């Protein structure tokens, strides 16, 4: 019997209209009523995840910043925290400055950018969280950052990822949450690390956990969960390692998983 659900937000829990459907809300409410723990596991900052948790009336710790921060949505208690090592942060700041890359940093749940540009505006609109312009941006490299994010074209980010892995020598975990988003966290700041910690906190075996996601940054979560589920709209590489592939985020894929594996309801049609 599955006792915990960990669900990615973007392109998983929410559809392309950036909404949680009534069907998905209903299925998750039914799971909660049966005592299942439902949490969010996202690359988003805590403040952004908390807004969506409120829509679902979740009062459990949320996995945020890829897994760098697990924090209770009610009382704000921190259960797990990993920040980007200072030496690696300095290297990444300097690299992005020399290459003219758009870098964002997150310190004390505040999003900082160097300048007010289209990339910052688009990201803020997506996450529904404001940003703070900090002209002396390099100074923030010495602050404890939960996550660094570079926004650019997918092919360029692939090259940047390889360069940064070489520069930082295994101090950080580098992954994509979206084709245009390259996210950098502590090496133990993945969704997999955070989910394992949270399951232990609740006394739940990982075999009793379902992890649902769509992007490569969800890989570690799907690998540690007893049932790793990829959305129908997931990247092919994630589908290949998933235990189950459900419908897309526009077809109530999360609802289908909850009804099939948690509520044990029979549906017409199925995932793969």
Residue frames as qw, qx, qy, qz and C-alpha x, y, z in Angstrom:
[[0.000, 0.887, 0.462, 0.000, 0.00, 0.00, 0.00],
 [0.411, 0.412, -0.018, 0.813, 1.34, 3.42, -0.92],
 [0.391, -0.699, -0.471, 0.370, 1.47, 5.90, 1.94],
 [0.179, -0.699, 0.054, 0.690, 3.14, 8.95, 0.38],
 [0.585, 0.670, 0.353, 0.289, 2.90, 10.89, -2.86],
 [0.314, -0.586, 0.154, 0.731, 5.63, 13.30, -3.98],
 [0.522, 0.684, 0.484, 0.162, 4.53, 15.36, -6.98],
 [0.364, -0.038, 0.217, 0.905, 6.49, 17.74, -9.18],
 [0.206, 0.648, 0.350, -0.645, 4.67, 21.01, -9.96],
 [0.303, 0.623, -0.282, -0.664, 5.49, 22.38, -13.41],
 [0.532, 0.328, -0.633, -0.457, 4.20, 20.27, -16.32],
 [0.265, -0.041, -0.952, 0.148, 3.13, 17.60, -13.81],
 [0.004, -0.459, -0.720, 0.520, 0.70, 18.83, -11.16],
 [0.270, 0.661, 0.155, -0.682, -0.32, 21.89, -13.17],
 [0.679, 0.498, 0.499, 0.204, -1.48, 21.82, -16.78],
 [0.479, 0.241, 0.250, 0.806, -0.35, 24.10, -19.58],
 [0.142, -0.797, -0.278, -0.517, -2.81, 26.72, -18.32],
 [0.201, 0.347, -0.577, 0.711, -0.80, 26.73, -15.07],
 [0.627, -0.338, 0.123, -0.691, -3.79, 25.34, -13.16],
 [0.116, -0.069, 0.969, -0.208, -4.50, 22.35, -10.94],
 [0.431, -0.215, -0.594, -0.644, -7.65, 20.78, -12.38],
 [0.643, -0.335, 0.237, -0.647, -10.68, 20.06, -10.21],
 [0.947, 0.035, -0.291, -0.133, -10.28, 16.37, -11.03],
 [0.597, 0.303, -0.550, 0.499, -6.73, 16.33, -9.69],
 [0.201, -0.418, 0.423, -0.779, -7.72, 18.32, -6.60],
 [0.825, -0.221, 0.006, -0.520, -10.52, 15.84, -5.92],
 [0.898, 0.115, -0.411, 0.104, -8.28, 12.78, -6.29],
 [0.381, 0.349, -0.550, 0.656, -5.64, 14.25, -3.99],
 [0.451, -0.389, 0.281, -0.753, -8.28, 15.23, -1.42],
 [0.932, -0.122, -0.167, -0.296, -9.52, 11.62, -1.46],
 [0.744, 0.229, -0.502, 0.377, -5.96, 10.36, -0.93],
 [0.025, 0.418, -0.468, 0.779, -5.49, 12.76, 1.99],
 [0.704, -0.315, 0.078, -0.632, -8.78, 11.55, 3.49],
 [0.965, -0.039, -0.255, -0.038, -7.38, 8.02, 3.48],
 [0.674, -0.690, 0.188, 0.186, -4.32, 9.12, 5.42],
 [0.789, 0.301, 0.140, 0.517, -1.88, 9.30, 2.51],
 [0.309, -0.700, 0.056, 0.641, 0.81, 11.97, 2.87],
 [0.570, 0.689, 0.308, 0.326, 0.86, 14.25, -0.17],
 [0.348, -0.706, 0.107, 0.608, 3.77, 16.59, -0.73],
 [0.551, 0.833, -0.026, -0.027, 5.17, 18.70, -3.55],
 [0.718, -0.329, 0.326, 0.520, 8.68, 18.16, -4.90],
 [0.444, 0.863, 0.209, 0.117, 9.79, 21.09, -7.00],
 [0.605, 0.170, -0.021, 0.777, 12.71, 23.15, -8.20],
 [0.090, -0.801, -0.194, -0.559, 10.70, 26.21, -7.25],
 [0.093, 0.329, -0.539, 0.770, 11.51, 28.28, -4.19],
 [0.106, -0.285, -0.865, 0.398, 9.61, 27.56, -0.99],
 [0.231, 0.366, 0.264, -0.862, 7.40, 30.67, -1.19],
 [0.454, 0.223, -0.499, -0.704, 6.17, 29.65, -4.64],
 [0.365, -0.069, -0.926, -0.071, 5.50, 26.03, -3.66],
 [0.012, 0.252, 0.716, -0.651, 3.62, 27.15, -0.57],
 [0.406, 0.236, -0.056, -0.881, 1.11, 29.06, -2.71],
 [0.596, 0.084, -0.656, -0.455, 0.17, 25.87, -4.55],
 [0.277, -0.078, -0.899, 0.329, 0.20, 23.79, -1.38],
 [0.229, 0.182, 0.436, -0.851, -2.42, 26.17, -0.03],
 [0.574, 0.151, -0.346, -0.727, -4.72, 25.39, -2.96],
 [0.659, 0.007, -0.740, -0.136, -4.54, 21.70, -2.05],
 [0.635, -0.649, 0.115, -0.403, -4.78, 22.34, 1.70],
 [0.839, 0.105, -0.434, 0.312, -1.50, 20.53, 2.32],
 [0.393, -0.865, 0.202, -0.239, 0.05, 20.97, 5.75],
 [0.934, -0.186, 0.119, 0.281, 3.14, 18.79, 5.35],
 [0.350, -0.623, 0.381, 0.587, 6.78, 19.62, 4.65],
 [0.676, 0.722, 0.068, -0.133, 7.42, 20.64, 1.04],
 [0.736, -0.143, 0.358, 0.557, 10.45, 19.60, -1.04],
 [0.296, 0.945, 0.088, -0.109, 11.74, 22.77, -2.71],
 [0.034, 0.843, -0.500, -0.195, 14.81, 24.09, -4.55],
 [0.630, 0.374, -0.663, -0.156, 15.15, 20.64, -6.19],
 [0.863, -0.277, -0.413, 0.092, 15.56, 19.07, -2.76],
 [0.386, 0.362, -0.402, 0.747, 17.88, 21.58, -1.10],
 [0.208, -0.166, 0.445, -0.855, 15.17, 22.63, 1.35],
 [0.402, -0.414, -0.794, -0.189, 12.43, 20.60, 3.01],
 [0.023, -0.078, 0.372, -0.925, 10.29, 22.97, 5.04],
 [0.055, 0.478, 0.845, -0.231, 6.94, 22.62, 6.79],
 [0.039, 0.468, 0.449, 0.760, 4.21, 24.60, 5.05],
 [0.419, -0.775, -0.444, -0.162, 2.41, 25.44, 8.31],
 [0.535, -0.817, -0.036, 0.212, 4.99, 26.39, 10.93],
 [0.352, 0.881, -0.306, 0.080, 8.01, 26.93, 8.68],
 [0.676, -0.550, 0.485, 0.072, 10.14, 24.33, 10.46],
 [0.468, 0.643, -0.572, -0.200, 13.13, 23.22, 8.37],
 [0.941, -0.185, 0.266, -0.099, 13.66, 19.45, 8.18],
 [0.807, 0.045, 0.344, 0.478, 16.43, 19.27, 5.59],
 [0.190, 0.966, -0.043, -0.173, 18.71, 21.92, 4.14],
 [0.744, -0.085, 0.313, 0.585, 21.72, 21.97, 1.81],
 [0.188, 0.925, -0.012, -0.331, 23.26, 25.12, 0.33],
 [0.755, 0.600, -0.109, 0.241, 25.60, 25.55, -2.62],
 [0.745, -0.357, -0.054, 0.561, 29.21, 25.35, -1.36],
 [0.042, -0.916, 0.011, 0.400, 30.78, 28.82, -1.25],
 [0.331, -0.444, 0.606, 0.571, 33.78, 27.87, -3.37],
 [0.345, 0.332, 0.795, 0.373, 31.58, 26.43, -6.11],
 [0.136, 0.875, 0.436, -0.159, 29.26, 29.43, -5.99],
 [0.158, -0.786, 0.237, 0.549, 32.19, 31.80, -6.52],
 [0.329, -0.143, 0.756, 0.548, 33.36, 29.82, -9.56],
 [0.259, 0.563, 0.760, 0.198, 29.84, 29.80, -11.05],
 [0.023, 0.909, 0.225, -0.350, 29.27, 33.52, -10.45],
 [0.196, -0.643, 0.437, 0.597, 32.58, 34.37, -12.10],
 [0.340, 0.091, 0.825, 0.443, 31.93, 32.02, -15.02],
 [0.220, 0.733, 0.643, 0.041, 28.48, 33.50, -15.71],
 [0.054, -0.886, -0.006, 0.460, 29.84, 37.04, -15.48],
 [0.245, -0.470, 0.603, 0.596, 32.63, 36.32, -17.97],
 [0.215, 0.195, 0.864, 0.411, 30.26, 34.51, -20.38],
 [0.272, -0.018, -0.121, -0.954, 27.45, 37.07, -20.12],
 [0.344, -0.289, -0.875, -0.180, 24.95, 34.49, -18.82],
 [0.477, -0.518, -0.023, -0.710, 21.77, 35.27, -16.92],
 [0.437, -0.040, -0.823, 0.360, 22.25, 33.89, -13.40],
 [0.518, -0.618, -0.083, -0.585, 19.76, 33.97, -10.53],
 [0.338, 0.122, -0.810, 0.463, 20.41, 33.14, -6.91],
 [0.598, -0.586, -0.381, -0.392, 18.10, 32.35, -4.01],
 [0.319, 0.169, -0.626, 0.691, 19.12, 33.52, -0.54],
 [0.116, 0.195, 0.650, -0.725, 16.75, 33.28, 2.46],
 [0.307, 0.545, 0.780, 0.009, 13.89, 32.53, 0.06],
 [0.211, 0.833, 0.020, -0.511, 14.45, 35.75, -1.89],
 [0.761, 0.401, 0.362, 0.358, 15.10, 35.61, -5.64],
 [0.178, -0.789, 0.180, 0.559, 17.96, 37.90, -6.70],
 [0.722, 0.521, 0.293, 0.349, 18.94, 38.96, -10.22],
 [0.482, -0.199, 0.084, 0.849, 21.62, 41.33, -11.47],
 [0.104, 0.143, -0.207, -0.962, 19.35, 43.32, -13.77],
 [0.539, 0.412, 0.506, -0.532, 15.71, 43.73, -14.66],
 [0.151, 0.317, -0.685, -0.639, 15.47, 41.90, -17.99],
 [0.716, 0.049, -0.338, -0.609, 13.05, 39.71, -19.96],
 [0.573, 0.063, -0.811, 0.104, 14.42, 36.48, -18.51],
 [0.056, -0.027, -0.688, 0.723, 13.83, 37.66, -14.95],
 [0.486, 0.077, 0.089, -0.866, 10.34, 38.92, -15.79],
 [0.708, 0.073, -0.559, -0.426, 9.31, 35.70, -17.54],
 [0.451, 0.013, -0.839, 0.305, 10.57, 33.54, -14.67],
 [0.118, 0.047, 0.537, -0.834, 8.79, 35.67, -12.08],
 [0.612, 0.070, -0.155, -0.772, 5.55, 35.42, -14.06],
 [0.669, 0.051, -0.723, -0.165, 5.87, 31.62, -14.19],
 [0.440, -0.091, -0.771, 0.452, 6.61, 31.16, -10.49],
 [0.321, -0.790, -0.366, -0.373, 4.34, 34.02, -9.35],
 [0.650, -0.587, -0.159, 0.456, 7.14, 35.27, -7.13],
 [0.185, 0.978, -0.089, 0.027, 8.78, 38.73, -7.32],
 [0.821, 0.104, -0.120, 0.548, 12.50, 39.20, -7.78],
 [0.309, -0.900, 0.016, 0.308, 14.96, 41.67, -6.30],
 [0.633, 0.683, -0.117, 0.345, 17.46, 43.47, -8.52],
 [0.646, -0.687, 0.140, 0.302, 20.91, 43.53, -6.90],
 [0.483, 0.849, -0.215, 0.002, 23.36, 45.49, -9.08],
 [0.030, -0.670, 0.730, -0.135, 26.42, 44.35, -7.07],
 [0.925, -0.013, -0.171, -0.339, 25.38, 40.82, -7.86],
 [0.652, 0.359, -0.615, 0.259, 28.80, 39.26, -7.36],
 [0.182, -0.450, 0.584, -0.651, 28.64, 40.04, -3.64],
 [0.824, -0.154, 0.131, -0.529, 25.88, 37.42, -3.30],
 [0.745, 0.295, -0.599, 0.016, 28.29, 34.60, -4.16],
 [0.191, 0.293, -0.750, 0.561, 29.41, 34.62, -0.52],
 [0.583, -0.161, 0.310, -0.733, 25.86, 34.20, 0.77],
 [0.335, -0.002, 0.938, -0.087, 24.35, 30.77, 1.51],
 [0.499, 0.232, -0.331, -0.766, 22.37, 30.07, -1.67],
 [0.735, 0.066, 0.602, -0.305, 19.77, 27.33, -1.87],
 [0.717, 0.392, 0.529, 0.229, 20.01, 27.23, -5.66],
 [0.037, -0.515, 0.344, 0.785, 21.61, 28.92, -8.65],
 [0.623, 0.529, 0.575, -0.042, 19.68, 29.08, -11.92],
 [0.124, -0.350, 0.471, 0.801, 20.95, 29.94, -15.41],
 [0.579, 0.598, 0.475, -0.286, 18.39, 30.76, -18.11],
 [0.085, 0.562, -0.527, -0.632, 19.32, 30.46, -21.78],
 [0.736, 0.326, -0.379, -0.457, 18.88, 28.42, -24.94],
 [0.950, -0.216, 0.177, -0.141, 18.80, 24.61, -24.36],
 [0.872, 0.355, -0.137, 0.307, 21.81, 23.77, -26.53],
 [0.185, 0.709, -0.382, 0.563, 23.95, 26.44, -24.90],
 [0.617, -0.569, 0.334, -0.429, 22.95, 25.23, -21.44],
 [0.999, 0.001, -0.015, 0.048, 24.03, 21.69, -22.32],
 [0.644, 0.487, -0.276, 0.522, 27.51, 23.01, -23.07],
 [0.174, -0.693, 0.326, -0.619, 27.52, 25.21, -19.97],
 [0.872, -0.404, 0.101, -0.257, 26.56, 22.24, -17.80],
 [0.935, 0.127, -0.130, 0.305, 29.56, 20.27, -18.96],
 [0.354, 0.607, -0.283, 0.652, 31.88, 23.21, -18.42],
 [0.428, -0.643, 0.258, -0.580, 30.57, 23.83, -14.92],
 [0.967, -0.248, -0.023, -0.056, 30.83, 20.18, -13.96],
 [0.780, 0.295, -0.218, 0.508, 34.49, 20.36, -14.87],
 [0.082, 0.655, -0.242, 0.712, 35.02, 23.62, -13.01],
 [0.566, -0.564, 0.216, -0.562, 33.29, 22.63, -9.79],
 [0.282, 0.356, -0.875, 0.168, 34.71, 19.12, -9.50],
 [0.494, -0.272, -0.824, -0.049, 31.67, 17.31, -8.12],
 [0.057, -0.071, -0.542, 0.835, 30.74, 19.88, -5.47],
 [0.451, 0.253, 0.192, -0.834, 27.32, 20.54, -6.96],
 [0.444, 0.338, 0.826, 0.078, 24.43, 18.78, -8.69],
 [0.169, 0.364, -0.276, -0.873, 23.59, 20.28, -12.09],
 [0.291, 0.347, 0.887, 0.091, 20.33, 19.44, -13.84],
 [0.157, -0.140, -0.361, -0.909, 17.61, 20.85, -16.10],
 [0.278, 0.343, 0.713, -0.545, 14.11, 21.50, -14.79],
 [0.584, 0.724, 0.273, -0.246, 13.01, 22.88, -18.16],
 [0.781, 0.408, 0.171, 0.440, 14.88, 23.06, -21.48],
 [0.248, 0.784, -0.060, 0.566, 15.81, 26.71, -20.79],
 [0.496, -0.779, 0.218, -0.316, 16.53, 26.31, -17.04],
 [0.699, 0.228, -0.588, 0.337, 19.86, 24.97, -15.75],
 [0.587, -0.739, 0.026, -0.329, 19.67, 24.47, -12.00],
 [0.528, 0.369, -0.617, 0.451, 22.64, 24.11, -9.66],
 [0.672, -0.651, 0.037, -0.352, 22.33, 22.87, -6.08],
 [0.369, -0.578, 0.712, -0.151, 24.41, 21.10, -3.44],
 [0.316, 0.246, -0.886, -0.235, 25.42, 17.58, -4.45],
 [0.076, -0.253, -0.930, 0.258, 22.93, 16.28, -1.82],
 [0.265, 0.330, 0.246, -0.872, 20.25, 18.80, -2.82],
 [0.244, -0.023, -0.761, -0.601, 18.33, 16.53, -5.21],
 [0.695, -0.213, -0.080, -0.682, 14.69, 15.50, -4.99],
 [0.814, -0.010, -0.581, 0.004, 15.88, 11.97, -4.31],
 [0.356, 0.126, -0.622, 0.686, 17.90, 12.96, -1.24],
 [0.304, -0.177, 0.245, -0.903, 15.05, 15.08, 0.10],
 [0.778, -0.136, -0.316, -0.526, 12.39, 12.43, -0.51],
 [0.704, 0.001, -0.670, 0.236, 14.44, 9.76, 1.27],
 [0.143, 0.117, -0.533, 0.826, 14.87, 12.10, 4.25],
 [0.489, -0.151, 0.051, -0.858, 11.17, 12.98, 4.35],
 [0.801, -0.104, -0.516, -0.284, 10.05, 9.35, 4.14],
 [0.545, 0.007, -0.681, 0.488, 12.34, 8.51, 7.05],
 [0.117, -0.182, 0.323, -0.921, 10.92, 11.47, 8.99],
 [0.688, -0.115, -0.030, -0.716, 7.43, 10.00, 8.68],
 [0.499, -0.231, 0.815, -0.182, 8.58, 6.43, 9.26],
 [0.811, 0.461, 0.144, -0.330, 7.59, 5.36, 5.76],
 [0.675, -0.141, 0.591, 0.418, 9.51, 2.87, 3.66],
 [0.102, 0.464, -0.410, -0.779, 10.57, 4.16, 0.25],
 [0.030, 0.138, 0.929, 0.342, 8.75, 1.20, -1.31],
 [0.040, 0.653, 0.721, -0.229, 5.55, 2.85, -0.05],
 [0.004, -0.668, 0.002, 0.744, 6.27, 6.13, -1.87],
 [0.583, 0.598, 0.470, 0.285, 5.12, 7.28, -5.32],
 [0.213, -0.556, 0.157, 0.788, 7.17, 9.96, -7.08],
 [0.522, 0.671, 0.510, 0.130, 5.68, 11.72, -10.13],
 [0.164, -0.700, 0.183, 0.670, 7.55, 14.03, -12.51],
 [0.685, 0.693, 0.218, -0.055, 8.23, 15.07, -16.09],
 [0.339, 0.874, -0.335, 0.094, 11.79, 16.42, -16.36],
 [0.744, 0.268, -0.520, 0.323, 15.29, 15.05, -15.92],
 [0.038, -0.475, 0.520, -0.709, 15.59, 16.85, -12.58],
 [0.790, -0.270, 0.153, -0.529, 12.98, 14.36, -11.32],
 [0.715, 0.294, -0.634, -0.023, 15.24, 11.38, -12.08],
 [0.177, 0.260, -0.794, 0.521, 16.62, 10.93, -8.56],
 [0.529, -0.067, 0.401, -0.745, 13.12, 11.10, -7.08],
 [0.859, 0.180, -0.216, -0.428, 11.79, 8.44, -9.45],
 [0.577, 0.348, -0.722, 0.155, 14.79, 6.25, -8.73],
 [0.019, 0.188, -0.779, 0.597, 14.36, 6.22, -4.94],
 [0.628, -0.020, 0.207, -0.750, 10.55, 6.01, -4.90],
 [0.530, 0.022, 0.842, -0.100, 8.92, 2.61, -4.75],
 [0.516, 0.599, 0.588, 0.171, 6.88, 3.63, -7.80],
 [0.185, -0.433, 0.217, 0.855, 8.54, 6.14, -10.09],
 [0.450, 0.663, 0.598, -0.010, 6.02, 7.68, -12.48],
 [0.211, -0.157, 0.332, 0.906, 6.75, 9.77, -15.58],
 [0.437, 0.569, 0.283, -0.637, 4.09, 11.98, -17.10],
 [0.716, 0.487, 0.475, 0.154, 2.93, 11.34, -20.66],
 [0.334, 0.929, -0.021, 0.161, 4.54, 14.67, -21.57],
 [0.617, -0.679, 0.302, 0.259, 7.82, 13.80, -19.81],
 [0.231, 0.721, -0.600, -0.258, 11.18, 13.86, -21.53],
 [0.887, 0.182, -0.386, -0.176, 11.94, 10.50, -23.13],
 [0.393, 0.385, -0.725, 0.415, 14.98, 9.89, -20.93],
 [0.360, -0.227, 0.583, -0.692, 12.75, 10.03, -17.82],
 [0.860, 0.078, -0.041, -0.503, 10.15, 7.71, -19.35],
 [0.703, 0.354, -0.617, 0.031, 12.90, 5.18, -19.97],
 [0.246, 0.218, -0.785, 0.526, 13.78, 4.90, -16.28],
 [0.522, -0.205, 0.239, -0.793, 10.20, 5.19, -14.92],
 [0.242, 0.052, 0.952, -0.180, 8.26, 2.25, -13.50],
 [0.277, 0.633, 0.722, -0.043, 5.06, 3.62, -15.04],
 [0.085, 0.017, 0.266, 0.960, 4.09, 6.27, -17.59],
 [0.196, 0.581, 0.669, -0.421, 0.78, 8.03, -16.98],
 [0.346, 0.792, 0.431, 0.259, -1.24, 10.49, -19.06],
 [0.381, 0.399, -0.044, 0.833, 0.02, 14.02, -19.75],
 [0.125, -0.251, -0.461, 0.842, -0.39, 17.03, -17.49],
 [0.358, 0.083, -0.167, -0.915, -3.24, 18.17, -19.77],
 [0.656, -0.111, -0.628, -0.404, -5.01, 14.82, -19.37],
 [0.679, -0.568, 0.198, -0.422, -5.11, 14.59, -15.57],
 [0.680, 0.319, -0.642, 0.153, -2.09, 12.30, -15.43],
 [0.004, -0.299, 0.708, -0.640, -1.64, 12.82, -11.68],
 [0.691, -0.073, 0.226, -0.683, -5.32, 12.06, -11.05],
 [0.862, 0.206, -0.402, -0.229, -4.97, 8.81, -12.98],
 [0.447, 0.317, -0.741, 0.387, -2.00, 7.70, -10.86],
 [0.273, -0.221, 0.573, -0.741, -3.78, 8.49, -7.61],
 [0.797, 0.029, 0.075, -0.598, -6.92, 6.65, -8.63],
 [0.827, 0.277, -0.479, -0.102, -5.07, 3.63, -10.01],
 [0.595, 0.230, -0.651, 0.412, -2.41, 3.08, -7.37],
 [0.016, -0.162, 0.575, -0.802, -3.70, 4.81, -4.22],
 [0.574, 0.039, 0.268, -0.773, -7.49, 4.76, -4.37],
 [0.245, -0.031, 0.959, 0.138, -7.50, 1.54, -6.44],
 [0.560, 0.527, 0.313, -0.558, -10.33, 2.73, -8.67],
 [0.566, 0.211, 0.677, 0.420, -10.85, 1.20, -12.08],
 [0.201, 0.659, -0.066, -0.722, -10.77, 3.66, -14.96],
 [0.781, 0.571, 0.252, 0.041, -11.44, 3.52, -18.65],
 [0.521, 0.760, -0.255, 0.293, -8.04, 3.61, -20.36],
 [0.789, -0.534, 0.033, 0.303, -4.66, 3.48, -18.76],
 [0.002, 0.866, -0.445, -0.229, -1.16, 4.82, -18.93],
 [0.742, 0.463, -0.484, -0.039, 1.66, 2.81, -20.37]]
